[in-house]
Amino acid sequence: MEICPLCNGFENYTGLCASCGSVMIDTGKVTDYLDDYSAYMEINLLKLVDGDLNSLENHVCVHLISCAVCQNEQIISIQD
């Protein structure tokens, strides 16, 4: 079974904002924002609707990162 290092707290995201250069913050999986209960659903099922057609096969977890300064958001894939 694959484990996302960001979801499980093994690593922290350390990227910089392309717009203003500030530190970007990981705000979790993009599928956590689908509805009130999606954070509690089966992860492999949600990978079918996360916006990456191959995330299940490629073992990646799609995260939303955000800049606290300029509100820029970006979607990144993290290897499980």
N, C-alpha and C positions, 0 to 999 in steps of 0.2 A: 504494500500500500504506500502510495506517495504522500508526503507531508509537506505542506507549504511552510517554508521557514518564517515568512512574515506572519501568517495566520497563527502560528504556534509560538511566536515570540522568540524563536531561535536567533533571528537577525532583525535589524532595524533598517528601514530604507534610508539611504543617504544620498539623495539626488538634489540637484539644484534646479531652480525654476529657469526656464529658457527665456522668460520675459523680463524678470527683474533680478535674477541671480540669488534669490533667497532660498533657504532650505525648504524642500518639498516634504510634506507629511503624508504618510500612508494612512488612508481613511478606511481601508478594508476592501473586501472583495466587491466588485461591481454588482454582483447578484444580491448582495445584502440590501441594496437599495430598490429592489423590485417591488416589494410590499412589506407589510409589517411582520410576516412570518417567514420570509425567504431565508433569513439568517439561520433558521432552525431546520431547513430542508436538507436532504441528502446532497452532498457536494457534487458527486458525479452526475446527478440528474441536472443540477443547476449549470454544470459546464456545457450542457447542450444549448443553453440560451444566454451565455455570457458575452456574446458578440465575437468570439473567436471560434471559427468553425472546427478547428483542430485542437482545441485546448484539452479535450479528454484524451485523445490519442498521443499528443505531444507532452502530456503531463505538466501543463502550466496552469497557474492560478492567476486570473486576471484581476488586477487591483486598480483602484482609483487613488491617485495621489493629488494633493492639493497644496497650493501656496497660500499661506496665511496672510501674506502681505498684499499680493495683487489679485487673489482669488482665482488664479489660473489653475485649471484642472487638466490632468493627463491620465490616460489609461496605459498601464504597463503590464507585461506578462512576466511572472516569476516562475522559475523552474521548480516543480515539486520535487 
